[in-house]
Amino acid sequence: MTTAKILTLVVNQETSGRRLDRILGEGLTEVSRSYVQGLIKEGHVTLNGQVMTRKNHIPREGDVVEVSLPEPRPLLIEAEDLDLVIVYEDSDLIVINKPRGMVVHPAPGNTTGTLVHGLLHHTRDLSGINGVLRPGILHRIDKDTTGLLLVAKNDEAHRRLGEDLKTHQIRRTYHTLVHGRIAGGGTVDQPLARHPRNRLMMAVVPGGRRAVTHYEVLRNFGSEYTLLKVELETGRTHQIRVHMKHLGHPVVGDPLYGLKHEKFNLEGQLLHARELAFTHPVSQVACRFACELPEDFQKILSNLERKYPDDAI
């Protein structure tokens, strides 16, 4: 297989003692950690000239790591007309308002109807950095989370936006309805990792990856519910949902981390990526986009406002 380029990293004092996949994940900001793990498994990584296929290997200071990034393979996914809601588009990027129930990229059990399938129908101009199954995908939101998602249309835009994402220059703001009454705003700074007993879930785990969530109370609804504005500093899997559960205020409708019995007939959590702010990777113009809450979310809030007309902050 031909390779697009070979990247070389020298393990220094700061990075020594960390796993190989973590070192590469932090060094290669334009690709996901799972993609890095795939490169290691497939033999595209050498350590001091020898192929290294163990992602959990701990290199020493001074070790030389080389990564062969393969040319993007032809994407064997059939384009589908999914009537995507395009909020903004230019020659470098697309901002999409993702509906509830749509998976972002193909995976076992989700081989059709994903955002990627819809993107391929909309345009063939997508970055190839994150592998054949995730063309243009910079970040993702959960299947039943709604709202704004940023997509790169070329590799240079992907690299620049990926670096901004890593250094927290892209602001992602969510609205969510949680159980119980929260009196004021705050920050949750708790590490996340896979749940020790349920691999489908994440959990607050000492030694996990650092995760920081800032939240602000928008409105209380008696002692039953609180509407929050949430801003991500990091972007871990299920981060908001797990952190809200950790606070004792799980997201309404959350099938994994929420209550077993909900008062509302919901098909997913009331969590919406409402605002997205970033610097355009080419023009360097400040960009900010916002989208309204989905209809079911708005309807529930309207009902709660009628029930608690005087309970606003």
C-alpha positions as CSV (number, residue, x, y, z in Angstrom):
1,M,0.0,0.0,0.0
2,T,1.4,3.4,-0.9
3,T,1.6,6.0,1.9
4,A,0.8,9.7,1.8
5,K,3.5,10.6,4.2
6,I,5.6,9.4,7.1
7,L,5.5,11.3,10.4
8,T,8.3,11.1,13.0
9,L,7.9,11.7,16.7
10,V,10.7,11.6,19.3
11,V,9.5,10.6,22.8
12,N,10.6,13.4,25.2
13,Q,10.6,13.7,29.0
14,E,7.0,15.0,29.0
15,T,5.6,12.2,26.9
16,S,7.7,9.3,28.2
17,G,5.7,6.9,30.5
18,R,2.5,7.2,28.4
19,R,1.0,4.6,26.2
20,L,2.0,4.6,22.6
21,D,-1.6,5.2,21.3
22,R,-1.9,8.2,23.7
23,I,1.4,9.7,22.6
24,L,0.4,9.4,18.9
25,G,-3.2,10.6,19.6
26,E,-1.8,13.8,21.2
27,G,0.8,14.3,18.5
28,L,-1.4,13.7,15.5
29,T,-4.1,16.2,16.2
30,E,-5.8,15.7,12.8
31,V,-6.9,12.1,13.5
32,S,-8.9,10.4,16.2
33,R,-7.4,8.1,18.8
34,S,-9.3,5.1,17.5
35,Y,-7.8,5.7,14.0
36,V,-4.4,5.8,15.6
37,Q,-5.0,2.5,17.3
38,G,-6.0,1.1,14.0
39,L,-2.7,2.2,12.4
40,I,-0.8,0.6,15.2
41,K,-2.7,-2.7,14.9
42,E,-2.3,-2.8,11.1
43,G,1.5,-2.3,11.4
44,H,1.8,1.3,10.2
45,V,3.9,2.3,13.3
46,T,7.5,1.6,14.0
47,L,9.5,2.1,17.3
48,N,13.2,2.6,16.7
49,G,12.8,1.0,13.3
50,Q,10.8,-2.1,14.4
51,V,7.1,-2.5,13.8
52,M,5.1,-2.0,17.0
53,T,1.6,-3.4,17.1
54,R,0.9,-3.0,20.8
55,K,-1.1,0.1,21.4
56,N,-0.4,0.0,25.2
57,H,3.4,-0.2,24.9
58,I,5.2,2.4,27.0
59,P,8.0,4.0,25.0
60,R,11.0,5.5,26.7
61,E,12.5,8.9,26.4
62,G,14.5,9.2,23.2
63,D,12.6,6.5,21.4
64,V,11.8,7.3,17.8
65,V,8.3,6.6,16.6
66,E,7.4,6.7,12.9
67,V,3.9,6.6,11.5
68,S,3.0,5.8,7.9
69,L,-0.3,7.5,7.1
70,P,-1.9,5.5,4.3
71,E,-3.5,7.1,1.3
72,P,-7.2,7.3,1.9
73,R,-8.8,4.3,0.3
74,P,-11.9,4.6,-1.9
75,L,-14.9,5.0,0.3
76,L,-17.1,1.9,-0.2
77,I,-20.2,3.5,1.2
78,E,-23.3,4.2,-0.9
79,A,-24.4,7.8,-0.8
80,E,-28.0,8.3,0.5
81,D,-30.3,11.3,0.1
82,L,-31.0,12.0,3.8
83,D,-32.2,15.6,3.4
84,L,-29.6,17.1,5.7
85,V,-30.2,20.4,7.3
86,I,-27.3,22.6,6.2
87,V,-26.9,25.6,8.4
88,Y,-23.8,26.9,6.5
89,E,-21.5,25.8,3.8
90,D,-18.5,27.1,1.8
91,S,-15.5,25.5,0.0
92,D,-13.8,24.5,3.3
93,L,-16.5,23.4,5.7
94,I,-20.1,22.6,6.4
95,V,-22.2,23.2,9.6
96,I,-25.0,20.7,9.9
97,N,-28.0,20.6,12.3
98,K,-28.2,16.8,13.1
99,P,-31.6,15.4,14.0
100,R,-32.3,12.9,16.8
101,G,-31.8,9.3,15.8
102,M,-29.0,9.9,13.2
103,V,-25.6,8.2,13.8
104,V,-22.7,10.3,12.7
105,H,-20.5,7.7,11.0
106,P,-20.8,4.0,10.0
107,A,-20.0,1.3,12.6
108,P,-21.1,-2.2,13.3
109,G,-24.9,-2.2,13.6
110,N,-25.1,1.2,11.8
111,T,-24.2,0.6,8.2
112,T,-26.8,2.8,6.5
113,G,-28.6,6.1,7.2
114,T,-25.6,7.8,8.9
115,L,-24.6,11.4,8.6
116,V,-21.6,10.3,6.4
117,H,-24.0,8.6,4.0
118,G,-25.9,11.8,3.7
119,L,-22.7,13.9,3.3
120,L,-21.6,11.7,0.4
121,H,-24.8,12.4,-1.4
122,H,-24.5,16.1,-0.7
123,T,-20.9,16.5,-1.7
124,R,-17.7,14.5,-2.6
125,D,-15.5,17.3,-1.3
126,L,-14.7,15.9,2.2
127,S,-11.4,15.6,4.0
128,G,-9.8,12.1,4.0
129,I,-7.8,12.6,7.2
130,N,-9.9,10.6,9.6
131,G,-10.1,7.4,7.6
132,V,-12.6,6.0,5.0
133,L,-15.5,5.7,7.4
134,R,-15.3,9.2,8.7
135,P,-14.7,11.6,5.8
136,G,-14.8,15.2,7.0
137,I,-15.8,14.3,10.5
138,L,-14.0,16.5,13.1
139,H,-16.1,15.6,16.1
140,R,-19.3,13.8,16.7
141,I,-22.4,14.0,18.8
142,D,-24.4,11.0,20.1
143,K,-27.1,9.3,18.0
144,D,-30.0,10.8,20.1
145,T,-28.3,14.2,20.7
146,T,-29.4,16.9,18.3
147,G,-27.8,20.0,17.0
148,L,-24.7,21.5,15.3
149,L,-21.9,19.6,13.9
150,L,-18.8,20.9,12.0
151,V,-17.5,19.0,9.0
152,A,-14.3,19.7,7.0
153,K,-14.3,19.6,3.2
154,N,-10.6,19.4,2.7
155,D,-7.5,18.2,4.6
156,E,-6.0,21.6,5.3
157,A,-9.3,22.8,6.9
158,H,-9.5,19.6,8.8
159,R,-5.9,20.0,10.2
160,R,-6.5,23.6,11.3
161,L,-9.9,23.0,12.8
162,G,-8.6,19.8,14.5
163,E,-5.8,21.8,16.2
164,D,-8.4,24.4,17.3
165,L,-10.5,21.7,18.7
166,K,-7.6,20.2,20.6
167,T,-6.6,23.6,22.1
168,H,-10.2,24.5,23.0
169,Q,-10.5,27.3,20.5
170,I,-13.8,25.9,19.2
171,R,-16.7,26.7,21.5
172,R,-19.5,24.1,21.7
173,T,-22.6,25.2,23.7
174,Y,-25.4,22.8,24.6
175,H,-28.9,23.2,26.1
176,T,-30.1,20.3,28.2
177,L,-33.0,19.6,30.6
178,V,-31.9,17.6,33.7
179,H,-33.7,16.1,36.6
180,G,-33.9,18.0,39.9
181,R,-33.2,21.5,40.9
182,I,-29.8,23.1,40.5
183,A,-29.4,26.4,42.3
184,G,-26.5,27.8,40.4
185,G,-23.8,27.2,37.8
186,G,-20.5,25.5,38.1
187,T,-17.8,23.3,36.6
188,V,-17.4,19.5,36.6
189,D,-13.8,18.5,36.3
190,Q,-13.8,14.7,36.5
191,P,-11.9,12.1,34.5
192,L,-13.8,9.7,32.2
193,A,-13.1,6.2,31.0
194,R,-15.1,3.1,30.0
195,H,-17.4,1.8,32.7
196,P,-15.6,-1.1,34.4
197,R,-18.6,-3.4,34.1
198,N,-20.5,-2.1,31.1
199,R,-18.5,-1.4,28.0
200,L,-21.4,0.5,26.4
201,M,-21.1,3.2,29.1
202,M,-18.6,5.7,30.3
203,A,-18.0,6.6,33.9
204,V,-16.1,8.9,36.2
205,V,-12.9,6.8,36.8
206,P,-9.8,8.0,38.6
207,G,-6.9,7.9,36.1
208,G,-9.3,8.3,33.1
209,R,-9.0,11.1,30.5
210,R,-9.5,14.6,31.8
211,A,-13.0,15.9,31.1
212,V,-14.2,19.4,31.9
213,T,-17.8,20.6,31.6
214,H,-19.1,24.1,32.5
215,Y,-22.8,24.7,33.2
216,E,-25.1,27.6,33.8
217,V,-28.7,27.5,35.1
218,L,-31.1,29.1,32.6
219,R,-34.3,28.2,34.4
220,N,-35.7,26.0,37.2
221,F,-39.0,24.2,37.1
222,G,-39.9,23.7,40.7
223,S,-37.8,20.9,42.2
224,E,-38.5,18.6,39.2
225,Y,-36.2,19.9,36.4
226,T,-33.5,22.5,35.5
227,L,-32.7,23.9,32.1
228,L,-29.0,24.2,31.7
229,K,-26.6,25.9,29.3
230,V,-23.5,23.7,29.1
231,E,-20.2,24.4,27.5
232,L,-17.6,21.7,26.7
233,E,-14.0,22.4,27.5
234,T,-13.1,18.9,26.5
235,G,-15.0,16.5,24.2
236,R,-15.1,13.0,25.7
237,T,-17.6,10.3,24.8
238,H,-20.9,10.9,26.6
239,Q,-19.2,13.7,28.6
240,I,-22.2,15.9,29.5
241,R,-24.5,12.9,30.1
242,V,-22.0,11.3,32.5
243,H,-21.1,14.5,34.3
244,M,-24.7,15.3,34.9
245,K,-25.3,11.9,36.3
246,H,-22.2,12.4,38.5
247,L,-23.9,15.6,39.9
248,G,-27.0,13.6,40.7
249,H,-29.0,15.4,37.9
250,P,-29.2,13.1,34.9
251,V,-30.3,14.3,31.5
252,V,-34.0,13.9,30.9
253,G,-34.7,11.0,28.5
254,D,-31.2,9.5,28.7
255,P,-31.6,5.8,28.2
256,L,-28.1,4.9,29.5
257,Y,-27.6,7.3,32.4
258,G,-31.0,8.6,33.2
259,L,-34.0,7.5,35.3
260,K,-35.6,4.1,34.5
261,H,-39.1,5.7,34.4
262,E,-39.6,9.1,32.7
263,K,-42.8,11.2,32.8
264,F,-42.3,12.2,29.1
265,N,-42.5,9.8,26.2
266,L,-39.1,10.4,24.7
267,E,-37.0,8.7,22.1
268,G,-33.7,10.0,23.4
269,Q,-32.1,12.5,25.8
270,L,-33.0,16.2,25.8
271,L,-29.5,17.4,24.9
272,H,-29.1,19.8,22.0
273,A,-25.8,21.3,20.6
274,R,-27.3,24.8,20.2
275,E,-24.3,27.0,19.4
276,L,-21.0,26.6,17.6
277,A,-18.3,29.3,17.5
278,F,-14.9,29.0,15.8
279,T,-12.4,30.9,13.6
280,H,-12.7,30.0,10.0
281,P,-9.6,27.9,9.0
282,V,-8.9,29.8,5.8
283,S,-10.4,33.3,6.1
284,Q,-9.7,33.6,9.8
285,V,-13.1,35.3,10.2
286,A,-14.9,34.7,13.5
287,C,-17.9,32.4,12.9
288,R,-20.9,31.8,15.2
289,F,-23.9,29.6,14.5
290,A,-27.0,28.8,16.5
291,C,-30.0,26.6,15.9
292,E,-33.4,26.3,17.7
293,L,-34.3,23.4,20.0
294,P,-36.0,20.5,18.4
295,E,-39.8,20.5,18.5
296,D,-40.2,17.9,21.2
297,F,-37.7,19.7,23.4
298,Q,-39.6,23.0,22.9
299,K,-43.0,21.4,23.6
300,I,-41.8,19.9,27.0
301,L,-40.3,23.3,28.0
302,S,-43.6,25.0,27.1
303,N,-45.6,22.6,29.3
304,L,-43.2,23.1,32.2
305,E,-43.4,26.9,31.8
306,R,-47.2,26.7,32.1
307,K,-46.8,24.4,35.2
308,Y,-44.2,26.7,36.8
309,P,-45.0,30.2,35.5
310,D,-43.2,32.0,38.3
311,D,-40.2,29.8,38.7
312,A,-37.7,31.6,36.5
313,I,-34.3,33.0,37.4
